[in-house]
Amino acid sequence: MGQHLLLPSLLLFLPLATAWTMFNCLMIEGSRLHLASRYFSLCHLNSSLHFLAWCHSVTNLTQTLEAVPQSVDGLCLSGSIPVLPPDAFSKLPGLKALTLILRVIRLLPGALRGLKQLKKLTFFDYPQSQPFLYLPPDAFDNLSSLQYLLFLGPCLNRSLGVRLPPSLRLLAVKYSCLQNVGILADIFPDLVLNSSSGGARYLDSLDLSANPKLNMTRPGALQGLQLKSLDLSGTKMQVAAVMGLGLQRLDALTMKGTPNKDTLPTEVIAHFGLQVLHLGCHQREHISSEDLASCHSLKTLDLKSCRLTNLPPGFLASMPRLQTLSLTINQSQIAMLCMKATSADSRLQALNLASNNLYDLPLDTFSCLPHLRELVLWRNKLVHLDSKVFQGLSSLETLDLSDNLLAALDEGWLALLPTLTTLNLLNTQMELNSTWDFQVSETLHNLRLLLPPGPPRTLSLPMGLASLELHANSDTEPWTLVPTVLPVLQTLTLKGWSLQLEAQNVSKNFPALSQLSLLGINLEALCSKDASSFFLWQLPELKQLSILGDRRSLRPCRITGLLNLRELKLQRLQSPFRPRPVRLEELVGELPRLEVLQLVDTGVETLSVVAFLGLGSLQVLVLDYEKVLVLDSSLQEHSPQMPQYIYLLVGSLACQCANVWVEPWIKQSPRTYMHIGSVQQCQQEGKGRKPLLTPFLQSHCPKALGLELFIGSFVLLLLMISLPFLKEARNWILYLQALFRIWLQGQRGQRNEDNRFLYDVFVSHCRQDQGWVMQELLPTLEGCPPAGWGLRVCLPERDFEPGKDVADNVADSMVGSRVTLCVLSRQALCTPRCSVELHLATSLLLTAPYPPVLLLVFLEPISRYHLPRYHRLARLLRRGDYHVWQQEDKRKDYFRAWLGSRLGQPGRGIKVGCYVSSLPTMTKLPKK
């Protein structure tokens, strides 16, 4: 019976887990950050972190941090906390990135104590407020791992002598009230080389951009500081002032949107030997040859929006180390790079000529660039390109010709680019004729192509293609793919229906496809026509599927049967002109390995447990722009199998009583974290105000049956626990009656010890074993010597007093017998009376004032697990107090000898004879 009690006992005593959902916090794994990236745009946290949390409307820091899981290593807090107290974040020692958008005014000493693993710390405030932030000198002393320190918005002018940790690599002070670089040295004196600070300080980056008031510096303000990069974009600093900062080293300088009049900061380049220069000129018109005299150290040059019309002779030759050149948003003649160059070839590897209004390219435009690997001609006005333009580009790997007016390219132009791996021809007017054979390029792995309208044609692609993106207009007829099998293609993007593919062969066409994006496609062409309407493309290796509908589908298409799919995104599937309610199970089916499901404006209105039956591995469910959602109450029972993270970003729950359980469940769910991005309200008819959803439903819907269900469940549980007892209730009543009767007999026996035994042996057996008792046992016990022993035997069927209660008969007979002999078989163990007699005999050995001898005879082998109270029997019975009956004659003699030895043991007071006994109770009594 202990087996029946074990499981309910465990259920009753298991500790209750607490919920971890916070209504003002959004928590997400770093690898899933792209699913909710817009909420973290101000937090400066990245996906390399394991677990991120963004908490908004924070007014009680202690209460908020107590609810944040300790596994969070990236935390962003937004709200209003004017003062950070000591040990504010001591409960989160594993933090690696912390962003505070709290309008903090003051940090008390030790506020950041305990954050020894913190690598990135950001203070953010909106620039228009310009709050002052006071930092104590030891504010960062305990941050031994800090590498990135950013102040975006706060004004630090009232903080002085703040020590920076030695591990710091990046310091950013942006959108602040900073007017003089010298003030920065007063705030952080460690930046300046002096006798007290020791050796020179080194930083990878100092970012002072977006400080519109910064316009001056004092000489030697950053004396001795070694910088890899300095950013002064969006300030009023002059380039020449950089030389007066006293920097010991400067490798890269960025000054976009600064009021500089010099064409190139030649003196700064020469002074520091600059390797990287980013300038946003806005007012430049030309570069002189004299400006290039000091530019030989440059490796990267960015002259964006400089309105350059011509380049001086020897432009590239004057910068022999130049590897990256960006000349975006300039004028038409900027492409004349090699026209007036010397015979020496340039080492340039990347060239960006985007948005330059280029109509044509001379044949020798790139003739001096044999090492060029990347060429970007995006968003120009190129109409025609002679194939000879690409002569000499033997190392080119990436070519971007998108967003041009190109209508044609000469035959064999791809053969001039033997190392080309990536080609972008989107948004052009290219006519792909028979001369367009991409198979000639054996190295081409990534292709982005716009298929022109017109009659269907053949698209010839290279066998080694790994990524393919095809765009087609609405009137484009599907093209035929050659070859029909792309064995290594892993990524396929189709915008508009562009390929002639048969659903039954698609797995053969793309055997290695792992990522598929279908953009602006009517899914009815890819779905079965029967009632189930499921997705026909069965791709065995597909892991990511993204579908952006064209809003023309009249019925949903069910994605099912993709056994290896890990991530699925469905967006804009329903027609706005004929909307219909959609259940989640109509969109997804059997996807056993799906981990992420993202639904954006799909028209889903109902979520029930049925939808999750085929999604056994689902971890993240994102619902975005989904309105009037109804969460079926069956999800409560399915809670252990629900996704670990559910995000309702932009959307609303339906103001229906079916949703009354949602908020209480969210607060109590220990496994599922659910984030609802907007305040849920109900629209009352005839009233302008919108009450909160949950209080409104709880006050207007029928009372929840939570208590009643709990009481009912508890009663049912008790009933299940009591079921084994109720099954044998009659036997237990008889047993208790007999036990009480024996106790009374024992009390009487104390007053009359000489007359307490009426029988020598009480035999307990079942009706099925009566034949064995009458033929084998009674002749030996009651027979006259020498055949028998002449003992007085009590048999229940023969000697019980008629009309007397069964319990009284059993109790009187056992107490009045010196020996109780139980004949056991499988039938006997299943008989209620025999079970009671065996239980009673066992209890008598412990409780009776004069316990009888208990002997067991097994008519057949019986497993010990079938014996009630086996372990008590094993302790109370000696090794010789039981015997297993055997049919053989020799065995019968052995049984007789065993029985005689047990009945005739010395000290038992039993003398074998015919109705003769040394005891007074052995005189013959009349039959009852």
Disulfide bonds with the S-S distance in Angstrom:
Cys25-Cys55 1.96
Cys43-Cys76 2.18
Cys155-Cys177 1.63
Cys281-Cys306 1.67
Cys338-Cys368 1.84
Cys527-Cys557 1.58
Cys655-Cys682 1.77
Cys657-Cys701 2.00
Cys784-Cys914 2.27
